């Protein structure tokens, strides 16, 4: 008891866990999840092949129940769950997983759709024909054998492997701290590379890649990106694009269909078809009418039926980008080399395999040499015995037993023990003259064989020639055509918006309170014809209300200098009488932030500029190119203008063509009645986060009320005061000056109850366009002021009263309203 107590060690939990997990990790790395660099097999796969070969379950024998093989493997070599053994066996039989399946199986062994195999009691299996090349000569001491888990059998640590199985069939696995993803390759190409390496031991990667072009997947496909393949062959890690093989086929009715005949390696076909059909159902692509899986015993076939005039190539590009019709294949070539996991490239794999073959062939030759020498020794004894046959017979007859007969032969005629043994067990019918001739012939053949074996062992060139000869024999018998096409460059996928979005005209609206929507023209026209006021909340008004295309873009600007972007097709499609969605549902805005302007832009590459001006007298231009939407446009606003003061705000935003920018002038007016006019060309174009430049020189107690962009040839200026007076004047009354001036008074200053600018308007000279000012008071009264009802006033006048502020209320809002333009449409309402 005392002795047992002395053997107890006190260890911390960290030490115990670290030690135990270290042992466990080493075991699963070496003995479970990673393949050996020499034969390309994991231990369970090696045990399956060896056990089936040992049991005579080979390609030239009838199939046997899989359950019998699994039980044999589990009982003798692999003491783990039967499911792990059967799963490994099934994978070795799947032609869509292995380039050269190592097991043949009768029954359901799974499918590319991810269907599980039938239970092992239903299926039958045997080794495939090519598996014999992995096991060939295993009985000739070619590889090391070790005791199994219960020391009752011996199993190989590696198979002789007549072909580089690691590359031919690839491997996949996950271990503790390691993972491997080795793609399958073409057997003929890999053997050609081995043969070249035999002839040129110093060959580099470029030399070997003349033969091994790249992976050759059993499912075919197109592998793009030679640079990624070369990187993987150099370092063991790399990326390449693997895409399906598809063609666009014309069918009756002036339609087309996309036919997919090969899909990427290890992609679940059923899930792929489901994903493509979801694209159709969710209308993520406009133009797909039906998706069918027409695969049969003749091969894989996925048919995508398209509608008339659909963009077939555009739809295919979308599917490449958004489904598993195209995937990124990641190489991660990790294998067990010299009992350690190692990331290896193509050259090292082939060199390791070649070293293994040299060892296998050397050991096999040594074994054959020993057998031949032993047999030749026996043959020499038999020939000698036949030459003195009568004496030998007499000696044997005079001996009392077999042991004495052997001893007498050895003593009297100088036979060795082995020769004497062979003589005493010799059958009488062989004591003929013919047998002497056959023995001499066999002796000569053995002499030649021994000479060849010794040459192979003594001469490296002879050894190399033999390995080369056997490799080429395997290639001749098993090589197949390449299935995967290799392309040097990764194709750029361009998806036209017309593929994703149906091209149609819609009505788009944005309101001052922050609601935006799109509706069909049918809904819009039917609503405004019955109830024009529908579609707006009380006291709200439209900032934007126009017809647009679903392929166009909406830019919304706020008084805090932010911009909100939406593609027209992403705006909620609702009936016109509904108010639509509020910007705050997706984009976070300040409580004091409001919508001031909105514009529809045809293309994001249009040559357009936005002009923004603030209450504190700052102004800037920013190109559309500097307001491109970012990745977070759906959830966050973008900066369009930096505000220097917390109480500053953007008053107005204009969108102009860059080409026509020189035609415009900026007119701004302050609360105290100062106005200034200068060319827009004086306002520089700056970045989105810039604050801009000074527009007016303001007094301390003054601020800018509004800005307008005008053209002297076509526009007049309208001014509304806080006392309810309105005047319109010619622009010539306000001479053109320079930016950053205080400007001139555009109202006559009164000592009592002076007029102050409430708003300014651009009056366009267009006889066919009906325009009026819609004024709203704080008593919710609306007063419409026709523009043509007043005479022009000079710069020193205060205009004509249009609102009685004492009876109607103080001015709360004013906007310029133009008569709606009739929409031309082909719709039958």
URNOR-V815040 format. One record per residue. RES is the residue in three letters. OMEGA is omega in whole degrees, -180 to 180 (* if undefined). Layout:
# URNOR-V815040
RES_OMEGA + RES_OMEGA
This chain:
# URNOR-V815040
UNK_180 + UNK_-180 + UNK_179 + UNK_179 + UNK_-180 + UNK_-179 + UNK_179 + UNK_179 + UNK_176 + UNK_-179 + UNK_177 + UNK_179 + UNK_180 + UNK_180 + UNK_-179 + UNK_-179 + UNK_180 + UNK_-180 + UNK_-177 + UNK_-179 + UNK_176 + UNK_178 + UNK_-180 + UNK_-180 + UNK_180 + UNK_-179 + UNK_-175 + UNK_176 + UNK_-175 + UNK_-167 + UNK_-179 + UNK_-162 + UNK_-174 + UNK_-179 + UNK_175 + UNK_-177 + UNK_-176 + UNK_-179 + UNK_175 + UNK_-176 + UNK_168 + UNK_-178 + UNK_-178 + UNK_178 + UNK_180 + UNK_180 + UNK_178 + UNK_-178 + UNK_-177 + UNK_-178 + UNK_180 + UNK_177 + UNK_-180 + UNK_-178 + UNK_180 + UNK_-178 + UNK_-173 + UNK_-173 + UNK_-178 + UNK_178 + UNK_179 + UNK_177 + UNK_175 + UNK_179 + UNK_179 + UNK_-178 + UNK_179 + UNK_179 + UNK_-180 + UNK_179 + UNK_179 + UNK_-179 + UNK_-178 + UNK_-177 + UNK_-174 + UNK_-170 + UNK_-171 + UNK_-174 + UNK_178 + UNK_-178 + UNK_180 + UNK_-179 + UNK_179 + UNK_179 + UNK_-177 + UNK_177 + UNK_178 + UNK_179 + UNK_180 + UNK_-179 + UNK_179 + UNK_-179 + UNK_-173 + UNK_-175 + UNK_178 + UNK_177 + UNK_-178 + UNK_178 + UNK_177 + UNK_-178 + UNK_-176 + UNK_179 + UNK_171 + UNK_-177 + UNK_172 + UNK_-179 + UNK_-177 + UNK_177 + UNK_179 + UNK_-180 + UNK_177 + UNK_179 + UNK_-180 + UNK_178 + UNK_179 + UNK_177 + UNK_174 + UNK_178 + UNK_-173 + UNK_177 + UNK_-179 + UNK_-174 + UNK_176 + UNK_-175 + UNK_171 + UNK_177 + UNK_176 + UNK_-176 + UNK_-177 + UNK_180 + UNK_180 + UNK_179 + UNK_176 + UNK_-174 + UNK_-173 + UNK_176 + UNK_180 + UNK_180 + UNK_-178 + UNK_176 + UNK_-178 + UNK_-179 + UNK_179 + UNK_177 + UNK_179 + UNK_179 + UNK_178 + UNK_-172 + UNK_-180 + UNK_175 + UNK_180 + UNK_-179 + UNK_173 + UNK_179 + UNK_-178 + UNK_174 + UNK_178 + UNK_177 + UNK_-179 + UNK_172 + UNK_178 + UNK_176 + UNK_-176 + UNK_-174 + UNK_-180 + UNK_179 + UNK_-175 + UNK_-177 + UNK_178 + UNK_180 + UNK_173 + UNK_-178 + UNK_178 + UNK_-179 + UNK_179 + UNK_179 + UNK_-179 + UNK_171 + UNK_178 + UNK_177 + UNK_-177 + UNK_-177 + UNK_175 + UNK_179 + UNK_179 + UNK_-175 + UNK_-179 + UNK_-180 + UNK_-178 + UNK_179 + UNK_175 + UNK_178 + UNK_178 + UNK_-180 + UNK_179 + UNK_180 + UNK_176 + UNK_-179 + UNK_-177 + UNK_-176 + UNK_-178 + UNK_-178 + UNK_178 + UNK_-175 + UNK_-180 + UNK_178 + UNK_-177 + UNK_180 + UNK_169 + UNK_-178 + UNK_178 + UNK_-176 + UNK_-176 + UNK_178 + UNK_177 + UNK_-174 + UNK_179 + UNK_178 + UNK_178 + UNK_-178 + UNK_-180 + UNK_-180 + UNK_-176 + UNK_176 + UNK_-178 + UNK_180 + UNK_178 + UNK_178 + UNK_-179 + UNK_178 + UNK_179 + UNK_179 + UNK_179 + UNK_-172 + UNK_-174 + UNK_178 + UNK_179 + UNK_-179 + UNK_174 + UNK_-180 + UNK_178 + UNK_-177 + UNK_180 + UNK_173 + UNK_-175 + UNK_175 + UNK_179 + UNK_-174 + UNK_176 + UNK_177 + UNK_-178 + UNK_179 + UNK_179 + UNK_177 + UNK_179 + UNK_173 + UNK_177 + UNK_-180 + UNK_-179 + UNK_-177 + UNK_177 + UNK_-180 + UNK_-178 + UNK_-177 + UNK_176 + UNK_171 + UNK_179 + UNK_-174 + UNK_-179 + UNK_178 + UNK_178 + UNK_179 + UNK_179 + UNK_-180 + UNK_179 + UNK_179 + UNK_175 + UNK_176 + UNK_178 + UNK_-176 + UNK_-179 + UNK_178 + UNK_175 + UNK_176 + UNK_179 + UNK_176 + UNK_179 + UNK_180 + UNK_-178 + UNK_176 + UNK_-178 + UNK_172 + UNK_-178 + UNK_-179 + UNK_177 + UNK_-178 + UNK_179 + UNK_179 + UNK_-177 + UNK_177 + UNK_174 + UNK_-176 + UNK_177 + UNK_179 + UNK_-179 + UNK_176 + UNK_178 + UNK_176 + UNK_176 + UNK_178 + UNK_-174 + UNK_-178 + UNK_178 + UNK_178 + UNK_179 + UNK_178 + UNK_179 + UNK_-179 + UNK_175 + UNK_-174 + UNK_-170 + UNK_175 + UNK_180 + UNK_169 + UNK_173 + UNK_180 + UNK_172 + UNK_179 + UNK_-178 + UNK_174 + UNK_172 + UNK_-169 + UNK_178 + UNK_-180 + UNK_177 + UNK_179 + UNK_-178 + UNK_175 + UNK_-180 + UNK_176 + UNK_-175 + UNK_175 + UNK_-170 + UNK_176 + UNK_-175 + UNK_-177 + UNK_-178 + UNK_178 + UNK_-178 + UNK_177 + UNK_178 + UNK_178 + UNK_-179 + UNK_176 + UNK_178 + UNK_180 + UNK_177 + UNK_179 + UNK_-179 + UNK_-177 + UNK_178 + UNK_-180 + UNK_178 + UNK_-180 + UNK_177 + UNK_178 + UNK_180 + UNK_179 + UNK_179 + UNK_179 + UNK_-179 + UNK_179 + UNK_179 + UNK_179 + UNK_179 + UNK_178 + UNK_178 + UNK_-179 + UNK_178 + UNK_178 + UNK_179 + UNK_179 + UNK_179 + UNK_-179 + UNK_-180 + UNK_180 + UNK_177 + UNK_-169 + UNK_-177 + UNK_179 + UNK_-179 + UNK_180 + UNK_180 + UNK_-180 + UNK_-179 + UNK_-177 + UNK_-179 + UNK_180 + UNK_-176 + UNK_178 + UNK_-177 + UNK_-178 + UNK_-180 + UNK_179 + UNK_178 + UNK_-178 + UNK_180 + UNK_178 + UNK_-179 + UNK_-176 + UNK_-173 + UNK_-172 + UNK_176 + UNK_171 + UNK_173 + UNK_-178 + UNK_-179 + UNK_178 + UNK_179 + UNK_177 + UNK_-179 + UNK_-178 + UNK_-175 + UNK_179 + UNK_-179 + UNK_179 + UNK_-175 + UNK_-176 + UNK_-179 + UNK_-179 + UNK_178 + UNK_180 + UNK_180 + UNK_-179 + UNK_176 + UNK_179 + UNK_-179 + UNK_179 + UNK_178 + UNK_177 + UNK_178 + UNK_179 + UNK_179 + UNK_179 + UNK_178 + UNK_178 + UNK_179 + UNK_-179 + UNK_180 + UNK_178 + UNK_179 + UNK_-180 + UNK_180 + UNK_177 + UNK_179 + UNK_-178 + UNK_-176 + UNK_-173 + UNK_180 + UNK_-180 + UNK_178 + UNK_177 + UNK_180 + UNK_-179 + UNK_-180 + UNK_178 + UNK_180 + UNK_-179 + UNK_-178 + UNK_178 + UNK_180 + UNK_177 + UNK_177 + UNK_179 + UNK_-178 + UNK_-175 + UNK_-170 + UNK_-174 + UNK_177 + UNK_-180 + UNK_177 + UNK_-180 + UNK_-177 + UNK_178 + UNK_-180 + UNK_176 + UNK_-173 + UNK_-175 + UNK_174 + UNK_-177 + UNK_176 + UNK_-179 + UNK_176 + UNK_-178 + UNK_176 + UNK_178 + UNK_-180 + UNK_177 + UNK_-177 + UNK_-172 + UNK_175 + UNK_-176 + UNK_179 + UNK_177 + UNK_-180 + UNK_175 + UNK_-177 + UNK_-180 + UNK_173 + UNK_-178 + UNK_-179 + UNK_-179 + UNK_173 + UNK_177 + UNK_176 + UNK_-174 + UNK_168 + UNK_-179 + UNK_175 + UNK_179 + UNK_178 + UNK_180 + UNK_-179 + UNK_-176 + UNK_179 + UNK_-179 + UNK_-176 + UNK_178 + UNK_-178 + UNK_-176 + UNK_-176 + UNK_-177 + UNK_-180 + UNK_177 + UNK_178 + UNK_172 + UNK_-178 + UNK_179 + UNK_175 + UNK_176 + UNK_-178 + UNK_167 + UNK_179 + UNK_177 + UNK_-176 + UNK_177 + UNK_-179 + UNK_178 + UNK_-180 + UNK_179 + UNK_-178 + UNK_-170 + UNK_-180 + UNK_176 + UNK_-180 + UNK_-178 + UNK_179 + UNK_-179 + UNK_178 + UNK_175 + UNK_179 + UNK_178 + UNK_177 + UNK_-177 + UNK_172 + UNK_167 + UNK_-177 + UNK_-176 + UNK_179 + UNK_178 + UNK_-179 + UNK_178 + UNK_-177 + UNK_173 + UNK_-173 + UNK_-178 + UNK_174 + UNK_-176 + UNK_-179 + UNK_-178 + UNK_177 + UNK_-176 + UNK_-178 + UNK_178 + UNK_-179 + UNK_-175 + UNK_180 + UNK_178 + UNK_175 + UNK_-179 + UNK_-179 + UNK_-176 + UNK_-179 + UNK_-180 + UNK_179 + UNK_-177 + UNK_176 + UNK_-176 + UNK_172 + UNK_-180 + UNK_-176 + UNK_179 + UNK_178 + UNK_179 + UNK_-180 + UNK_179 + UNK_-177 + UNK_178 + UNK_176 + UNK_178 + UNK_-179 + UNK_-180 + UNK_-173 + UNK_179 + UNK_-178 + UNK_173 + UNK_176 + UNK_179 + UNK_180 + UNK_167 + UNK_177 + UNK_-179 + UNK_176 + UNK_-180 + UNK_180 + UNK_179 + UNK_179 + UNK_-178 + UNK_177 + UNK_-175 + UNK_-175 + UNK_-175 + UNK_-178 + UNK_-174 + UNK_-177 + UNK_175 + UNK_176 + UNK_178 + UNK_175 + UNK_178 + UNK_178 + UNK_177 + UNK_-175 + UNK_-178 + UNK_-178 + UNK_-178 + UNK_178 + UNK_177 + UNK_176 + UNK_-178 + UNK_-173 + UNK_175 + UNK_176 + UNK_177 + UNK_-177 + UNK_174 + UNK_179 + UNK_-179 + UNK_-176 + UNK_-177 + UNK_-178 + UNK_-179 + UNK_-172 + UNK_172 + UNK_178 + UNK_173 + UNK_178 + UNK_-178 + UNK_-179 + UNK_180 + UNK_-177 + UNK_173 + UNK_177 + UNK_178 + UNK_179 + UNK_178 + UNK_-179 + UNK_-178 + UNK_176 + UNK_-179 + UNK_179 + UNK_180 + UNK_-177 + UNK_174 + UNK_-176 + UNK_-178 + UNK_-175 + UNK_-176 + UNK_180 + UNK_-179 + UNK_-179 + UNK_-177 + UNK_-177 + UNK_180 + UNK_-179 + UNK_174 + UNK_-173 + UNK_169 + UNK_-175 + UNK_-177 + UNK_-176 + UNK_176 + UNK_-179 + UNK_178 + UNK_-177 + UNK_176 + UNK_168 + UNK_171 + UNK_-173 + UNK_173 + UNK_-174 + UNK_-176 + UNK_-173 + UNK_-170 + UNK_169 + UNK_-178 + UNK_175 + UNK_-177 + UNK_177 + UNK_-178 + UNK_-177 + UNK_179 + UNK_177 + UNK_178 + UNK_180 + UNK_173 + UNK_171 + UNK_-172 + UNK_176 + UNK_178 + UNK_-180 + UNK_176 + UNK_179 + UNK_-174 + UNK_176 + UNK_178 + UNK_-179 + UNK_176 + UNK_176 + UNK_173 + UNK_175 + UNK_178 + UNK_-178 + UNK_176 + UNK_179 + UNK_173 + UNK_177 + UNK_-177 + UNK_177 + UNK_-180 + UNK_178 + UNK_180 + UNK_-178 + UNK_175 + UNK_175 + UNK_-177 + UNK_175 + UNK_179 + UNK_173 + UNK_-176 + UNK_172 + UNK_179 + UNK_-178 + UNK_179 + UNK_-179 + UNK_-176 + UNK_-177 + UNK_-177 + UNK_178 + UNK_-178 + UNK_173 + UNK_177 + UNK_177 + UNK_-176 + UNK_178 + UNK_-179 + UNK_180 + UNK_174 + UNK_178 + UNK_173 + UNK_180 + UNK_179 + UNK_178 + UNK_-178 + UNK_177 + UNK_-176 + UNK_-176 + UNK_-177 + UNK_-175 + UNK_176 + UNK_177 + UNK_176 + UNK_179 + UNK_-176 + UNK_-174 + UNK_-180 + UNK_180 + UNK_175 + UNK_-175 + UNK_179 + UNK_178 + UNK_-180 + UNK_174 + UNK_-173 + UNK_-180 + UNK_-177 + UNK_-175 + UNK_178 + UNK_179 + UNK_-179 + UNK_178 + UNK_-177 + UNK_176 + UNK_179 + UNK_178 + UNK_-177 + UNK_177 + UNK_179 + UNK_-178 + UNK_179 + UNK_179 + UNK_-180 + UNK_176 + UNK_-179 + UNK_178 + UNK_-177 + UNK_176 + UNK_-178 + UNK_*
